[in-house]
Amino acid sequence: FAASLAAARAPEWVVYAKPPFGGPAGALEYLGRYTHRVAISNQRLLAVDDRTVTFQWKDYRHAQRSRKMTLPADEFIRRFLIHTLPPGFQRIRHFGFLANCHRRAKLALCRQLLTCAIAELLPSPEQVGALTTAPPPASCPDCGAAIVRILMLPACRWPAQPHDSS
């Protein structure tokens, strides 16, 4: 049983990608529907015992009729593991401006900021000068090793989100 699980867990991954039909927007819309799904939800599991698993599935060939299927436990696990990701892969999770919470508003802000001149987004020379005047510490406070400055990056603050006047 353990050997069959190991064999099912290690499928050969063949990746084939072709250009998306609807362009990048269509691909993002399509993938967005599937990134957070699991192989089967708990609601579809109807009965589980030592030897079999009974679950509900949709028959799309016959008017999307709901049907029941009972499989031996090892076959159910084999089919389930086909839909899990191999080690080192991770499901796509959107965060930041692509998070679902305020995606439409944040994308609009991104588009607006991208139309601005870059000079408007960067801090002024006076702001950068105020940040760079502090002397760096001569040694690391934790280990005592000498600190060598290689590059000093200016701080950059994004403008506040514009208020909607409508």
PyMOL commands that set and color helices and strands:
alter all, ss='L'
color gray80, all
select helices_A, chain A and resi 2-9+23-32+42-44+73-82+96-98+103-115+118-121+125-132
alter helices_A, ss='H'
color red, helices_A
select strands_A, chain A and resi 45-48+52-59+65-72
alter strands_A, ss='S'
color yellow, strands_A
deselect
rebuild
show_as cartoon
